[in-house]
Structure formats: C-alpha cells, structure tokens
C-alpha cells in the first residue's frame, strides 16, 4: 500500500541528502525464499473458488486467474514446479457458459448469457479433460459429498475429470489423494453451508447440495482429508469458511429496495413485503436477506390461486427466496462451528491458516483500499465479486491469493512475493 505523503518525511529526506557524500545509503531488497516449506509440487484442493468459477460459470478466463494458479506462479520464485489446471481449449473457451454485463439501464444491470464456444459434449456433460493436473478444484464440491462415489455422476465438473470407468466409483477424496505432493492448499466446506443458504434454508430431499452438513460429519471428514494430505508430513495452508452474509448474493436485494419498488409500482397501495417463516408469515424486516436471484417480477402476481403474492400476509413469499433472521442465526452458528474445527485441525497439524472469513468480513464492511483501489462487497461495483454475487473477480482472486501467501509466509518463515492485484480486473463493464 502506498504511504501517505507528509512534510515531516520530506524534511528528514532533505536532511539525509547532506550525508550523501560520505555515507552511501543501504537499500533492503526483497529476497524470495522458501523458508521451511517445500513447494516443488503444489496441489490445490477445493471447490468452485479453487477451480476459478465466476459469473455463474466455469470458463477459460476464470480458470486462468483462479487463486491457486496465481499462488503457483509466485511459488516458482521459491522452487515451485509445474502447476497445471484442467483448462478448456481455446475453441471451447466459454466452457459451461457464463453471465456477462450487457448494459446498465437506469442504474439496473442487464445480463446476458454467453452461449458461444461452449464445451458440452451432451446436454449435461462437458468435454473430458484427461491430462495431469495440480489444480483439483471442482465446482459444487462439499465435504460431505467428497467421500461419495456417486458424486462423479451427479456433478458434470467432476465427471469431466474422471475416466468413464471411474464415474460412480472414484470419490473426490481418492481423486485428491496419492498425488505425491510436497505442499497443498485446502479450501473446502463453503458449500456445506452455502447450498442450504442459497435455497433459503430449505432442504430439498431430491438435491443433496441443499443440505446443511452436521458438525459431526464435518469434523470427521475434514480431519480425515487433512490426515490424508499430510500423511507424509507435507506442509500446507487451509482457509476458513466465509460468513454467508458477507457476499453480494445476500446483500443486494434488500427489504427496503423491495418495499420502495412495490410502493412506487402500486401508487402506495402496498408498502410491505410478507415472507414465510418457520413460525408463520410475517412482515419482512431489515434483518431478513433476499437472494440475488429473487424474481421481483412475481411480486403481486397470483400464486396458488391467491393474488398479491408477497404483498399480503395470506400470500407470503416462498421461504426459498429469503433468509429470515432465525435462519441466518442458524447458518452463522454452523459456520462458527466449522471454522473452529478448521482452526483446531490447522493448529494440531501445524498448518498455515488463511482466515478468509475475517478477510471477507472486512471487504464487506468497511471495505479495503488496495494500492489506491477501493474493494468492497457491493454488487458489480465492488471489484471483489463477479456477476453471480458469490464467486470472485480476477482482482478478487488476486487478493485471496495474497491472503494465502501471507499465511504461508508467516507460518513457514517463507518470503514469497505477493501478486499485484491491480493488474487484474473487477467486473467487466460493457
């Protein structure tokens, strides 16, 4: 971060010039050093954040700037070796497809879906990748499903990395193990809370990604995974789970905005929003959070044969579109419990700890200034989060890479140079 200019430092600097003829100043130079860690073969274990998922999809540009790729590039200066990702080819560079910002109309974002140069071999299967990789990030990966062999058939991003014979047979735990690595990063656990939160704290029995992982399951499987990755005394860095409510997905569509829109569109006839909760319907308050994907055009429409959807107590908004304050408290308690497990395991195994929860809470409020660039959790304009309101922009990835590097340097007495995050963009404007 640049230092602020002040007159005192100027006077001291001028006085020092008088000594120049007889005293040559020493300049401390940064010397990259590995310290106590061996970075010869670095692997990254994680979910969509690790894979470089952004803007609601997995595509080549996002893969290129995934935070482990940025870390690996810096590790080359301290003995790091080759780091490969399952990149899409140039002619299939748009991968699964993704959102792009088409325009801002009266300050409101207009999105379009990128549908050219995709990488599908069928309607729900991506082109296989068969090469060696060190970035093992799989979008949608959860700790509770990392030990389930059927996940390879359920998740097209994982299926893409498996041979046909391995689908329905090989778990992600086995896939990530046995890599003969010397160092690892591990950031799993986010989806064990996020999927439940994104569905309004409603568990869909037909969709295992909407469940809230139990504390006991999380503890057992997190410990087993780290035991596997450190079975030959390897060093590594793990990260805490962000607070769900620190991301734009839950902080953009607010009660106040919905009420203002409803009041304006109905000439003041309706001014309140009603939501369904576990204890019955009630008026929404500022403590309740709506999802970014909430279909605002359904407000006031007929639902289940009753008009005034969301505007009257007899026809409240469906629970899946909102996190009420009690659900937020439940989710935050689970995140706290999971992070205590992560911190305990990191301490017991003498691993570096990147506190992503604390860092992203600061990004949300009050925000940070990086080399003169403001970074916060505002949707589109905040620089940190992409158009899906959950995953990172290239700049956000660079900042997270630096968070990991700081943790590694502190724990292992390393001197790994950090990424210049100003060289990476936030949201791309049309």
N, C-alpha and C positions, 0 to 999 in steps of 0.2 A: 504494500500500500504506500502511496506517495506520502511524504511528510509535508505538513503544512509549513508554509514559508513564514518566518518571523524575523524581526530585526535583530534580536539578540544573536541568533546564529550567524547573521551577516557580519556583525561586528567582530565576533570571535574568528570568523573565517578571514576577515581582512587583517586582523592582528597576526594570525598564523602566517600570512604571506611574508611578514618581516623576518621570519626564521628560515625562509626557503633557501637562502644562500648557504646556510651552514647545516641545515637539517633536512634530509630527504624524507618526506612522509611515507609511512608504510601503508599499503592498501591490502586489506584482508580479502583474499579471493576465495570463492566457494569451491571446495573440492568434493566432488561426488565420491561417496564411499558406501560400501555395502554394510559396514558395521558387523553385527553379529548374525546376520541372515545370509542365506544362500539363495540367490534369485535366478539360478541357472535355468530352472524350469518352473515357471509360474503358471498356475491354473486358477481360473475364476469359477466358483460355484455360485449359482443364484438363479433368479427368475427373470422377468421381463426387463427389469432395470439393468441387470448384468448383460442381457442379450443386446441392449440398445433399442428396445421397443420404444416408439414415440409416436405422437399424433394418432394414436389409435391403431397402429400397425407396425409390422416389422419390415423394414426396407433398408436398402444398402447404405444410404447416408447415415441413418441412425446406427446401424451396425458398426460403421467405421469409427464413430465417435463415442461408442459405449465406454463408460468409465474404465473398465478393465483394459481396454485397448490403449487408452491414454496413459494409464499406470504403466503398462508393459513398455510403452515407448520410453518412458522416463527410466525404467529399470535397466534398459540397455546400457545406460551410463554407469551402472554399478554391477555389471556382469550378467544382466538378464539375457536370456536366449530368445529363440523364436517364439512368437505368440500368434497363433492362428485362430481365426473365427470362421464359423460356417457361413461365409458371405454369399449373398445372392450374386449371380453373374450380372454383367452389365446389361445384357438384353432382357434380364428379368429383375432389374434393379429396384422395382417398386414392390417386390415381394408379395406380401399379403394385401397390399393396398393400404392407403392411409388418408388422413384428412389434410386438406390444405386450406388456408385462408384465402377466399376469393375476393372479398371486399368487406368494407365497413360501411354499413348503411345506417345513417343517423346514430353512429356510435355502436351499432349492434353488429357482431361478426356474422358473416355469411360464409358457410363452409361448403366445400365440395369434396367428393371422394375421388381420389386418384385411382383410375381403373385401367391404365395402360401399362404395358411391360410388367405384368404380374408374373408370379412364379407358381401358379397352380398346375398340377398335373391332372386333377379332377376337381369336382366342386368343393371338396373339403380336405384336399391333400396337397401339400406343397411339394415342389421338386426336391428329390432326395439330395442330401449332401453326404458324401462318402469319404472325404479327406480327414486327415488328422487335425484335431483342434485342441486348443487350450482354453478358449472361452466356452464354458459349458453352460452358459445361461439359457434357460428355457422359459419363455413367457408362460405364465399361468402356474408355474411350479410352486407347490406347497410342501411343507414338511410332512404333513400327514399323508400326502399322496406320493412322496418321494420313495416310499417303500412299497408302493402298489404296482405290480407288474402290468395291470390293465391300463395304466395311465398312458402308455405308449400308443394305445389305440384311440384313447379319448382326446388326446391333445396333438393337433397337427404339427405343432412346432417341435415336439419331442419325437413324434413319428418320423419326421423328416431326417432325424439324425440316427435312426435305427435301421438295421437291415430288416428285410421282411421277416426273417426268422426270429428276430429279437422282439418284434412288436407283440405285445401281450405276454412277453416272457421276461424281459430285462427291466429292472427298476432303475429309477434315476440314481438311487444310492449306489447301485452296482456300476452304472454308467460313469459316475464321477470318481469312483474309487479305482485303485490299481493303475494310476496314471504315472507312477514313478516321478512324482513332482518333488521339488525341493522347497516350494513356497506356495501358499494359496491365499485367496481371499474368499470369504464366505458371507453371503448376504441373502439368507432365506428366512422366511417367517412372515414377511409382509402380507402375503396372500392368505395366510391362515387367519387373518383378521379382515383384510380388505374386501374379499369376495362377499363376506357376510354384510359388511357395512354398505357396499355398493348396492346390495339388494334390500336396503332399508332395514337391516337386521331381521330379515325374514329368511328362514332356511327352507330352500326348495328341496324336498326329498329326492327329486329327479336330477338334481345338479349338485354334485359333491363340492364344487368350488364355492358354494354359498354357505357352507357350514362354518361354524366358529370352532376352531380346534381347541380341545381341552388342554388345560395347563399340564396335566399328567402326560398326555400324548406328546405335547410339545417338548417337555423336559426329556422324556425318554428318547425321542428321535433326534432332537438337537444334539444331545450328548453322544448318541451312537454315531452320528455323522461326523462330529468333530473327532471322536476317538478314531474313526477310520482314516481321516485326513492327517492325523498326527501319529499314526501307528509306527512310523519310523523316525519319530522325534522331529518331524518337519515343523517349521515355524509358519505363522500366517497372521492374517488380520480378519477380524469379524466385525460386523456392524449391527447396531441396534435397529429396532423397527420404528419407523416414524409414527408420530401421532396421526391417526387417520384424519383428524380435523385440521391438520396443518396444510392440506393440499387444496388447490382451487376447485377440485371436483365437488367439495362440500362447502365451499365458501363464496360461490359466485351467485347462485340463485338464492336470494335471501327472502325471509318473510316480508321485510319492508318493501323490497322490489316487487314482489308478487302483489302485495296489497295496493301499492301505488298503481300498478298496471290494471288491476281489477277495478279500482275506483275510477280511473280515467276512462276505461272502456265501457263502464256501465253508468257513467254520469253520476257516480256517488251512490248508486242504488245498493251496491255491495262493496264492502270495505274490508272484510275479514276473510282469512283463509282457515278452513277447518281440516284437521288431519285425523286419521285413525290411529289410535294408540292401543296398547295392551289393556288399558283401563277404560277404553271407550273413546268416542270422538270428542274433540275439544278445539278451541281456537289455537292456531299456531302462535308461537312467541319467537322472540329473537334468539332464544336458546335452542330452537329446532333448526336443523340443517336440511336443505333440499339438495338432491343430486343435480349435477350439471346437466344430465340428460333428461331432466323432468320435462314432459311435454306440456308446456304452458298453454298451447292452443286447445288443450282439453278442458281447461277451466270454464265452468259454467255450462258445459255440454250435458247431455243426458247420459247417465250411467246407471246400468241396472234398472232402466225404466224410470229413473228419477232425474229430473232436470236440476241444474245448478251444481254440477259436480265441483266439489271443493269450496263452494261458496256458502253452503248451508250445512248445519250440523247433521241433518238427516242423510247427507250425501258427501261424506268427507273424502279427502284424497286417500288413495290406497297407501298402505303402510310402506310398500316397497320403494316409494319415491322420496321418503323423508326419514331422517334420523331424529327421533324426538330426544329430549334431554335425558330421559332414563336410558334409552338405548346407547346414547353417547357415553354415559357414565359406565355402562356395562362394557363397552368396547375399550374405553380408556383403561379400565381396570385390568382387562385381559392383556393389553399392550404393556402395561406396567409389569405384570407378572412374567410375560415373555421376556422382557428386557432384563429383568432380574436374573432369569435363567441364563441369558446370553452373557451378562457381565460375570456371573459366577463361573461359568464354563471357561470364559476367556481368562479369568484370574487363575483358575486351577491349572489350566494348560499353558499359562504364561504366554498368551497370545496378545497381539496388539488389538486395541478396541477403538473403532471409529464410531463415535456417538452421533449417528445420523439423526436420531430423534432430537437431541438438543440442537443440532445444527439447523435442521429444517424448521424447528420451532422459532429460531432466531430469524430465519429467512421470512417466515410468516409475519412475525412482529418482534422487533420494529423493522425488519429488513436489514440488509447489509450493503455496504459500499465496497466494491472490489475495483481497485485501481480507477476510481472515479466513476464507475458504472454502478447504478443502483440495481439491486437484485431483491425481489420480494416474491410473495406468493400470489400476486394479482394475476388473474386470468389474462393471457395474451401479452400484457404489457410488463409483466414482472420479470421476464428474462429467464426464470428458473424452470418453469413447467411448460410442456408442449400443449398442443391443442386438445388433447384428451383430458387435461386437468389433473393427470396422475403421474405421467412419466416425464422425464427430463428433456430439456432442450440440449443442444450441443454445449452451450455455456453451462447449463446445469450439470451436465456430465463432467465437464472440466473441473467445476468446483467440488463435486463429490470425489473426483479422483484426488484432488488436493487434500481433502479431508482424510482419505485413506493414507495418502503419503505422509501426512503429518503424524498420523497414529503409528505408522511403521517407523518413521524416523525417531519418534520419542521412545518407543518400546525397545528397538534393537540398535540404538545408537548409530543409526544409518544417516547418511546425508544424500538423500535422493532429491534431485531438483524438482520443483513443482511445475505444473502446467500453467502457461499463460492463458488464463480463461478469456481474456479479451480478444483472443484470436478466434473465438467460437461464437456463433450467433445465438440469439434468443429465438423467439418465434419469427418465422419469415413472413414479412408483410408483402401483399401483392404489389 
